[in-house]
Amino acid sequence: MTLEELVACDNAEQKMKPISEAVEQLLVAAQRQGCLTVGVYESAKLMNVDPDSVVLCLLAVDEEDEGDIALQIHFTLIQAFCCDNDIHILRVSGMERLAAVLGESPNDGGEPRDLHCILVTNPHTDSWKSQGLAEVASYCEESRCKNQWVPYVSLQMR
């Protein structure tokens, strides 16, 4: 490993924690405002009807889901659509933490929601502005400048 690679890895790890916190803050704020669409199929429907309202697409997957070919195909199609429509994309791991942030309880008895794809939409009013959204968008733009088209963030249980 070269010095440049070591410095890049160190910077990435230092940047990861604030970005994961910004993602969590953004999700909580967007959920409060009704600006979240959760689920692969629900997200696809919204992007088909109103792609201009979508400001961020989160694709969440843990190691156990990596072998799910159907999910990977959905992700590929969603990523292509997001790139064509200038929608920021962020890949996240830590499904358990993601569920906790969104208030999902594994003991609800019902079918758990599909958290693999989450869209953050921009409301049609100026009442909602999120510092988290600005930080996440900036992180996505910085990553694209480094030819990392789908940046990655790990959400950790606390």
Sequence and secondary structure as in RCSB ss.txt:
>XXXX:A:sequence
MTLEELVACDNAEQKMKPISEAVEQLLVAAQRQGCLTVGVYESAKLMNVDPDSVVLCLLAVDEEDEGDIALQIHF
TLIQAFCCDNDIHILRVSGMERLAAVLGESPNDGGEPRDLHCILVTNPHTDSWKSQGLAEVASYCEESRCKNQWV
PYVSLQMR
>XXXX:A:secstr
  HHHHHHHHHHHHHHHHHHHHHHHHHHHHHHTT EEESHHHHHHHHHH GGGEEEEEEE  GGGTT HHHHHHH
HHHHHHHHHTT EEEEEE HHHHHHHTT  TTSSS     SEEEEE  SSTT   HHHHHHHHHHHHHHHTT SS
 EEE    
